[in-house]
Every structure is written in C-alpha cells, then in structure tokens.
Amino acid sequence: MSEGIKSLFTASATMRMFMFNSSLFVLAGIWLTGFDKVHWFLYFLPGAYIFAAATGLCLGLALPRLVFGRN
C-alpha cells in the first residue's frame, strides 16, 4: 500500500485512545442493558473501534479525510 493511501487510514495515538474508551463505554452500556436484550448490530461499533485502536487502521477515517483533507 502506498504511503499516500496508507495515511488515509491510519489513526493517531490520541484517536486510537478515544476509540478504545468509546468502545468501553458502549460495551458497558450493553452490559448494563443485558447482552441478550440488545440488537446484534449494536456490537458492530465497539468491534470496529477496538480493531482500529489495536491496529491503527480506521476505515471510518478514510472518507472524511478524502472529503475534507488530511489534517
């Protein structure tokens, strides 16, 4: 993968920490509600955030960076 395309997907350390903390809050809310009571799609966001926090590759950052620039 070229450096230009790779920079679209990589998250900074601050963004990775934010995603990890956000996923913990969502998972705590799911736990308080009950794992058997929430819809299965509610697990998607924490899963994507934990993947991005662990690897640094965030697919959700690519589109805004393409549209608004690479700040």
Residue, then its C-alpha position, 0 to 999 in steps of 0.5 A: m500500500s502506498e504511503g499516500i493511501k496508507s495515511l488515509f487510514t491510519a489513526s493517531a495515538t490520541m484517536r486510537m485512545f478515544m476509540f478504545n474508551s468509546s468502545l468501553f463505554v458502549l460495551a458497558g452500556i450493553w452490559l448494563t442493558g443485558f447482552d441478550k436484550v440488545h440488537w446484534f448490530l449494536y456490537f458492530l461499533p465497539g468491534a470496529y473501534i477496538f480493531a482500529a485502536a489495536t491496529g491503527l487502521c480506521l476505515g471510518l477515517a478514510l472518507p472524511r479525510l478524502v472529503f475534507g483533507r488530511n489534517 
